Amino acid sequence: MGVLVKEKGIHLIGMIGLFLFILSFAIALTINLTPLYAFDIDYLNIPQKVGLPKEALMENYRVLLNYLNLPWVSELNFPDFPSSQSGLFHFYEVKRLFMVDYVTMVITAVGSFFYIRYIKKNQLFWKLVRPFQVGIMVPLVVFFMIAVSFDQLFVAFHKLFFNNDAWLFNPSTDPIILALPETFFMHCFILAFVLIELQLIFGYFYTKKKAFN
């Protein structure tokens, strides 16, 4: 009985860690994929809306990513955009979320490594087939929500992760928001969940092959 409970606990914790790694890895890759923003600069005609060339916009974006990604960068100073205290506070909160994602990714990467090693050693790949199969449906639900109303999803996301209205930027005091339109964030959401879906599909077929061959 004790062995069975222990095994169930290992699988529960292992699967949670594995799916958290898939999620955090997809987020980390998405937020650092600067070619996506470079594409949207042209696709969304951002230079015409803010009056800055693409090179300047990319430089401001790199400054933002450096602030969000690097723990030792404590101040955010855009080369071409003024910022309000409220706007800076929101970016500070985003920076904390970035750090949480990176810590989660590292911890769950280590945990997932040992869990997969345990699965391989005991030939228990069959236990992962169903979780991956069910997990594949989650990004599809999110894609549907994006297609129906990204605005509502975007607002719900901010209400979930932020307990204030600092994310409601005023373009007159924080013109950086004009360089980061909502459509860009929609593309980020889509990319992140595409990456999640690809990992889940790979996991499903890999574990199925290992379990039944």
JOPE-V312454 format. One line per field, one symbol per residue. burial: 1 if it has 24 or more other C-alpha atoms within 12 Angstrom, else 0. A space follows every 10 residues. Layout:
# JOPE-V312454
burial: ???
This chain:
# JOPE-V312454
burial: 0000000001 1001111111 1111111111 1101011101 1000110001 0001001101 1111111110 0000011101 1011001111 1111101101 1101100110 1100110010 0000111110 1110110010 0110010001 0001000000 0000001110 0001111111 1111111111 1111111111 1011101100 000
